Amino acid sequence: MPEYLTPGVYYELADAGPPPIRGVRTDIAGFVGIASRGPLHTPTPIESWRQYQAMFGSFLSYGFLAYAVKGFFENGGRLCYIVRVAGPNAVPAWLMLKDAGGADLVRIRARNEGTWGNGVRITLATINRTQRTFTLAITGPDGDRETFTNLTLGEHDPRNCAFVLANGDDRTRPSRWISADVLAAGVPDPAQSELKNFAAFLANGKDGLASLTRADFLGTFDDPEAGKRGLGSLEKVSEVAIVAIPDMHIIPTVIAKPDLPPPPPRDPCLCRTEQPPSAAVADDVPGELPPRFSETDIQSMQQALIEHCEARGDRVAILDAPVHTFGSPYTLSEILDWRSRFDSQRGFAALYYPWVKVLDPLRLGNSPVRAVPPSGHIAGLYAATDADPGVHRAPANERVQWAEDVTVVIDDSTQGVLNPEGIDCLRAFPGRGILVYGARTVSSDPDWRYISVRRLLIMIEKAVDLSTQWAVFEPHNAELRQKLVQSISSFLESIWQRAMLVGATREEAYFVKCDGTNNPPESVDAGRIITDVGVAPAVPTEFVIFRVGRTVEELEIVER
């Protein structure tokens, strides 16, 4: 409070109103799948396709995650969280550096698990045995080079190898490729460390793909530790509003190695030079490939994905239609049967059919295109629609970018069968491209028929929940009721003016009620305050009611 020294009349601006409610982002996606590198079972924010490539690698013949992320950003996505999954036997590549006596000094490890680390080359240089320092030069699998000078193995030395690799220094960033575990003080010896020409590749990295199970993708929710795997790790990321697992449909494929011509004979006039050691090449054999999940597995995984969204209440699932073992799409009767197996009563999931064909840099089977699940593309369209005009607009009748064709031609009569059942179609229209031509959920409840309604309510509920936490522990009186009504009404007024709600008047668009009729004495005595909120979403026009209620120590929102 300001200090007043001179007599007089002073005016201060005092805002006695409740904090305003602001909308929250609903465009952030979470993808779970297989990547060649990157942190395991750890949600990692990614803001561009190039950032994904730098962190997780590029396209894989045995996975769809990279295609989904590429489709997400090509269609307007701005931020997503990536969760790389692998089996329990995934290990990082490593190399042990020893002293002149053969004792282990420091274990150099790849930053994370996988055979990618077998392509990291370590060069030990500038060894000063007097000052007990050395230099490490690292060449990453993409040819990127790093150099760390004057390293030591002293435990409290500021140039400690493990510390500098992890944190960098005033001239060098932290290592992108490796970390170190210092076991003892000393100076590494190239000969005892089995380095050839002072260099060697990391070895023994494993991807852990063959041991992948449904639990690795979903997490075991009964076990706090196992629950942090896969989808379970996204529980702690409240920003995520869209989730998909494209790699539940993985079709393990091996890229055929090209028949290269033999190397030319060595020119006898050139000086003989020692060739650097070659990196160990991961065995591209079926034992190193991920499993092909059965139809039963995929059904249980999609059901778990729906249940995850329903339990959280702040995100929706994008479901990809399954395909047959060798990639052929489901027929009309098969996809109808598949749809009948799911029902999210409150519309927390949408099913899209068929897959899309994209330009494939891998050219599997010498084909320029590859059929991939559309969930990444759809999530990108969700994000683009949220940005303009808003989450209330159905993400449909929009052109799908980075898509050359669809795997099944859908005509009007076919969509007339699929659309009423809640199967959203992707269709190719001459002169218009490939369009998303459906916006329904897999709910049998007409109130939650449209995905835009579900996502609009998620936005409203989450915004109200985050912005009214101030009401917890406040005295239950007329002033508190009035503040809640004023705060929520102002927010609903703003989104009504943005055409997110229908109605010619405020009364037709929304209502907020917090008085004695819905807060009887017994509720007040129990420490609860109830605020009934009704909104008329843009589509459909019926009111959808949800209830904001404060218990003794927290705020909860319950839909009715």
Secondary structure, 3 states (H helix, E strand, C coil): CCCCCCCCCCCCCCCCCCCCCCCCCCCCEEEEECCCCCCECCCEEECCHHHHHHHHCCCCCCCCHHHHHHHHHHCCCCCEEEEECCCCCCECCEEEEECCCCCEEEEEEECCCCHHHHHCEEEEEEEECCCCEEEEEEECCCCCEEEEEEEECCCCCCCEHHHHHHHCCCCCCCCCCEEEEECCCCCCCCCCCCCECCEEECECCECCCCCCCHHHHHCCCCCCCHHHCHHHHHHHCCCCCEEECHHHHCCCCCCCCCCCCCCCCCCCCCCCCCCCCCCCCCCCCHHHCCCCCCHHHHHHHHHHHHHHHHHHCCCEEEEECCECCCCCECCHHHHHHHHCCCCCCCCCEEEEECCEEEECCCCHHHCCEEEECCHHHHHHHHHHHHHCCCCCCCCCCEECCCCCEECCCCCHHHHHHHHHHCEEEEEEECCCEEEECCCECCCCCHHHCEHHHHHHHHHHHHHHHHHCHHHCCCCCCHHHHHHHHHHHHHHHHHHHHCCCECCCCHHHHEEEECCCCCCCHHHHHCCCEEEEEEECECCCCCCEEEEEEECCCCEEEEEC
